[in-house]
Amino acid sequence: MVRLESPWGLYLISDQAMLREGTFAPFLERALASGVRIVQLRGKPLPEDVVMLIGRQMRRLTRAHGAAFIVNDRVDLAVRLGADGVHLGQGDASPEEVRSELGPGRLIGLSTHNRRQIAAAQDRPVDYIGVGPVYSTSTKENPDPEVGPALIEWASMNSALPVVAIGGITLDNLEPVLRAGARNVAVVSAIGRSADPSATTREFIRRIEAFQQRNAPGSRETAAPNPASPGSTDPVRECPG
């Protein structure tokens, strides 16, 4: 069973172009060697036989490096591939149904896009939440409205579940996301479409780890909440909708 005591740091999501080109598996091996500890397979547009082939490669590599392997949406594929868990969207199967299929030993992640969904997730059988999209993203055909770092800050203050910031995060805008309280950052195109994916992966990990070390308890510099953001210790108050 994958443990959640420590933050993962960089949460790597497979890039569609790299999957189609057959370059993701070789890259993934280098990324895992660089310190990536959780990887998600997102292959909705691809034929199932291709997804299964890639999934088996990812399972082998993540297991060899002691990393977690998550499958997006498809519980059946996760079971067949022996994945460590499933990541669900708000429109996918309910976490309750998925938990009954997976049992207690695997992870369930849930995407959230506003305060109400974050608050509701606290009482559901999920192990972590994705929060976003923080910034505009081109990895989905119909993305939800961007939420900015303010929702990451609110989630970090009000969620008992680990928070993964996701959506349009690049090296250029990483710092505000970390300052908002994100300990885990999901990345897709910023790595998959960079000139040197392996070097970009290492730089993401370096910056995340450096920020966490600077802001560890007892360090001189600490990450302070944005005073302009409302924030609240009540997970339901001021939730929209």
C-alpha positions in Angstrom: 0.0 0.0 0.0 1.3 3.5 -0.9 1.9 5.7 2.2 0.9 9.3 2.3 3.0 10.5 5.4 5.4 12.6 3.3 4.6 15.0 0.4 5.3 13.6 -3.1 6.5 16.9 -4.4 6.1 16.5 -8.2 3.1 14.5 -9.4 3.8 13.6 -13.0 0.9 13.1 -15.4 1.6 11.4 -18.8 1.6 13.7 -21.8 -0.6 12.6 -24.7 1.9 13.6 -27.4 4.7 11.6 -25.7 2.4 8.6 -25.4 1.5 8.7 -29.1 5.1 9.1 -30.1 6.3 6.3 -27.9 8.7 8.5 -26.0 7.1 8.6 -22.6 8.4 5.3 -21.2 12.1 6.1 -21.8 11.5 9.6 -20.3 9.7 8.1 -17.4 12.6 5.9 -16.4 14.9 9.0 -16.3 12.2 11.0 -14.4 11.8 8.3 -11.7 15.6 8.2 -11.4 15.5 11.9 -10.8 13.1 11.6 -7.9 9.5 11.5 -9.2 7.5 9.4 -6.7 4.0 9.4 -8.2 2.9 9.0 -11.8 -0.6 9.1 -13.4 -1.5 7.5 -16.7 -4.0 9.6 -18.6 -4.7 8.0 -22.0 -8.4 8.6 -22.8 -8.0 9.4 -26.6 -5.8 6.3 -27.2 -6.9 2.8 -28.1 -7.2 0.5 -25.2 -4.5 -1.9 -26.4 -2.0 1.0 -26.6 -3.0 2.2 -23.1 -2.5 -1.3 -21.7 0.9 -1.6 -23.3 2.0 1.8 -22.0 0.4 1.0 -18.6 2.4 -2.2 -18.2 5.6 -0.4 -19.0 4.7 2.3 -16.4 3.8 -0.3 -13.8 7.1 -2.1 -14.3 9.1 1.2 -14.0 7.2 2.6 -11.1 7.5 -0.6 -9.1 11.2 -0.8 -9.8 11.7 2.7 -8.4 9.3 2.4 -5.5 6.9 5.0 -7.0 3.1 5.1 -7.0 1.2 4.4 -10.2 -2.2 6.0 -10.7 -4.6 5.4 -13.5 -6.9 8.2 -14.5 -10.7 7.5 -14.5 -10.6 3.8 -15.5 -11.0 1.5 -12.5 -11.0 -1.6 -14.7 -7.7 -0.7 -16.2 -6.2 0.1 -12.8 -7.2 -3.4 -11.5 -5.9 -5.1 -14.6 -2.6 -3.2 -14.5 -2.1 -3.7 -10.7 -2.0 0.1 -10.2 -1.7 1.7 -6.8 -4.9 3.7 -7.4 -7.3 5.7 -9.5 -7.8 9.4 -10.0 -11.4 10.5 -10.5 -13.0 13.6 -11.9 -16.3 15.1 -10.6 -18.2 13.5 -13.5 -16.6 10.0 -13.1 -17.8 7.1 -11.0 -18.3 8.0 -7.4 -15.5 7.5 -4.9 -17.9 5.2 -2.9 -18.4 2.9 -5.9 -14.7 2.9 -6.7 -13.7 2.1 -3.1 -16.0 -0.9 -3.1 -14.3 -2.2 -6.2 -10.7 -1.3 -5.2 -10.9 -2.2 -1.5 -9.0 -0.4 1.2 -5.4 -0.9 0.0 -5.3 1.4 -3.0 -5.4 5.2 -3.4 -8.3 7.2 -4.7 -7.7 10.8 -5.8 -10.5 13.3 -6.6 -10.4 16.4 -8.7 -12.0 19.5 -7.1 -12.6 22.9 -8.5 -14.1 25.0 -5.8 -14.5 25.3 -2.0 -17.7 23.3 -1.8 -16.2 20.3 -3.7 -13.1 20.5 -1.5 -15.2 20.6 1.7 -17.4 17.7 0.4 -14.4 15.5 -0.4 -13.4 15.5 3.3 -16.2 13.1 4.1 -15.7 10.8 1.1 -13.5 7.7 0.8 -10.6 9.5 -1.0 -7.0 9.7 -0.1 -6.0 13.0 -1.7 -7.6 15.8 -3.8 -6.4 17.6 -6.9 -7.2 21.3 -6.8 -7.4 23.4 -10.0 -7.0 24.3 -12.7 -4.7 26.8 -11.0 -3.9 28.4 -14.4 -5.4 28.0 -17.9 -4.5 24.7 -19.4 -4.6 23.2 -22.9 -4.4 19.5 -21.8 -8.3 19.2 -21.7 -10.8 20.0 -24.4 -13.3 21.7 -21.9 -11.3 22.8 -18.9 -12.9 24.2 -15.8 -12.3 27.9 -15.1 -8.9 28.6 -13.6 -9.0 29.1 -9.8 -5.6 30.8 -9.2 -3.3 30.2 -6.2 -6.0 31.5 -3.8 -8.0 28.3 -3.9 -4.8 26.3 -3.3 -4.2 28.4 -0.2 -7.8 27.8 1.0 -7.5 24.1 0.4 -4.1 23.9 2.2 -5.7 25.6 5.2 -9.0 23.7 5.2 -8.3 20.2 3.9 -7.3 17.3 6.0 -6.5 15.4 2.8 -3.2 15.9 0.9 -3.6 18.6 -1.8 -2.2 18.3 -5.3 -2.2 21.6 -7.2 -2.9 21.1 -10.9 -3.4 23.0 -14.1 -1.1 25.1 -16.2 1.7 25.1 -13.7 5.1 25.9 -15.2 8.6 26.8 -13.9 7.7 30.4 -14.4 4.5 30.4 -12.2 5.5 27.6 -9.7 6.6 30.0 -6.9 3.2 31.5 -6.2 1.6 28.0 -6.1 4.2 26.9 -3.5 3.7 30.1 -1.5 0.0 29.4 -1.5 0.8 26.2 0.5 1.0 23.5 -2.2 3.3 20.7 -1.1 2.5 18.6 -4.2 2.3 19.9 -7.8 1.0 18.1 -10.8 2.6 18.8 -14.2 1.8 17.7 -17.7 2.6 19.9 -20.7 5.3 22.0 -18.9 7.4 18.8 -18.9 6.1 16.8 -21.9 6.4 19.8 -24.3 9.6 21.2 -23.1 12.8 21.0 -25.1 14.4 18.7 -22.5 11.7 16.9 -20.4 14.3 15.2 -18.2 16.1 18.5 -17.3 12.8 20.2 -16.7 11.7 17.5 -14.4 14.8 17.8 -12.4 14.4 21.5 -12.2 10.8 21.2 -10.9 12.0 18.8 -8.2 14.9 21.0 -7.3 12.7 24.1 -6.8 10.0 22.3 -4.9 12.5 20.7 -2.5 14.4 23.9 -2.1 11.3 25.8 -1.3 10.2 23.2 1.2 13.6 23.3 2.9 13.6 27.1 3.2 10.1 27.0 4.7 10.5 24.0 7.0 9.6 24.6 10.7 12.5 26.5 12.3 13.8 28.0 9.1 14.3 31.7 8.8 11.9 32.1 5.9 8.4 30.8 6.2 5.6 30.8 3.7 2.9 33.2 4.9 -0.7 33.1 3.6 -1.7 35.9 1.2 -3.4 38.5 3.3 -5.5 39.5 0.3 -7.0 36.0 0.2 -10.1 35.5 2.5 -9.1 32.1 3.9 -11.1 30.4 6.6 -10.8 27.6 9.1 -14.4 26.6 8.4 -14.4 24.3 5.4 -18.0 25.1 4.4 -18.3 28.9 5.1 -18.3 31.1 2.0 -18.4 28.0 -0.4 -19.9 29.1 -3.7 -23.0 27.5 -5.1 
